[in-house]
Amino acid sequence: MRKYYLILSLLISVTLLSCTESASLKCDGENSIYYWRTTFSLNDAEREFLQKHSVNKVYMRFFDVDVSYDMAYGESVVPEATILFNDSIPEGIEIVPTVYITVNAIREMQLKEKEYARKIFNRVSAICRQNNIELRELQLDCDWTKRTRDYFFRLCKEVKQCMDSTQVVSSTIRLHQLTQTAPPVDKGVLMVYNTGNLMEMSADNSIFSQKDIEPYLRDNRLADYPLTLDVAYPSYGWSLVFDHREDTYSFNRIMRRTDFSTFPELKEISPNLYEVTTNVNFLEYEDGNDYVFIGDRVRVERPTAEEILKIKRMIDAQLEGKDHNNILYHLDEEQLSHYTDNEISKIYSRN
C-alpha cells in the first residue's frame, strides 16, 4: 500500500510539473487567438499551432462596419470585407464572430443603434448558419472615444437584446478606454497592442512599447476594473514606410516585409530604422507590388517575447485572483515563426 501511494504521489508531481513546463498542455482556462484575414484558410503549420498550444477559441473577424454609401439600399453604414470560408474549422475550436466597427460608422448609427444592432446580429447569424458555427459569443471591436461612447454603448445593449440568455456579448477594450466607464457587455478583451502612434516618425514601436503601456497600468487600474477581462498580446510585426519630403518625413504605409538583411540598399541608421539609399522594387523579390525610394525611411516593429512577458507580469499582478485568459493576435504562420514554442507557451500561461 505504501508503495502504491509513493507511485501515485510521483505521478501527481510529474503531472503538475508537465502542466507548468509543457508548451502543449494547459491546466485550466482557454488559449485563444485572433484570426484577422478576409479568407479563412489554414495551412498545416497553423493547424499544428492550434493543436500544439491547445488553442480552443478563435476570435474571427467576420466583417467590418464602415461608412460607404450603398446605391442599392440607400445606406451610408454598410458591412465591408466579409470573410470567405475556403477551409474547414478544426474540430474542437470555438469560433467567436468579431465585428470591427469604425468610429465614423458609430457616429452615423446615432439614434439608429437598434436598427443596426439587428442588422449586425442577423448578418453574423447568417454566416454562422452557412458555416455550421454555433454562436456562443459575439465580439464588437470599436475604438470609441468620449464623444462616441454613448452611441457604442447603446449598440452593445441592443445587440445583447438580439441574443438569447445563453449567448455572450464581449467587446475589445483599448488601454485609453480603461479610464472611462466600462461598456455594457458581459466581458471584455484588453488589447495590449497598437499602443502608440504609427504615424509618428519619432515613435520607437507603435505596436508595443512599455513607455506607452505603463501609464495605463498605474493605480492598480485593472484590479478595480468592473468588467471581466481577458488579455490580448501581439505576435506580429510590420514595417512602416515614411516618405522623405524636404526636411520632414511623413507616414506613407504599412509594409509586410520586416527583414532587410539582404538589401544593402537599405542602410540601418539606428536599431530597426533604415534609410533607403537606392530605389528598391520588391516586386522582383516576390513581395507583391511594393517599393521604396531614395531618402525614404523604414521602421521595423516587432515586440520581442521578453518585452511582452515583462508587461504580462505587470498585468497578471493586477489581475491576480481574477479569472482571465490570454489571447494572441493573430493566427499567421509567418508572423508566429518569429517566436519559439516556449515563448508562446509563456505568453499563454496563467501563472
Buried (B, 14 or more C-beta within 10 A) or exposed (E): EEEEEEEEEEEEEEEEEEEEEBBEBBEEBBBBBBBBBEEBEBEEEBBEBBEBBBBBBBBBBBBBBBBBEEEEEEBBBBBBEEBEBEEEBBEEBBBBBBBBBBBBBBEBBEEBBBEBBBBBBEBBBEBBEEEEBEBBBBBBBBBBBEEBBBBBBBBBBBBBEBBEEEBBBBBBBBBEBBEEEBBBBBBBBBBBBBBBEBEBBEBBBBBBBBEBBEEBBEEEBBEEBEBBBBBBBBBBBBBBBBBBEEEEBEBBEEBBBBEBEEBEBBEEEEEBBBBBBEEBEBEEEEBEEBBBBEBBBBBBBBBBBEBBBEBBEBBBEBBEEEEBBBBBBBBBBEBBEBBEBEBBBBBBBBE
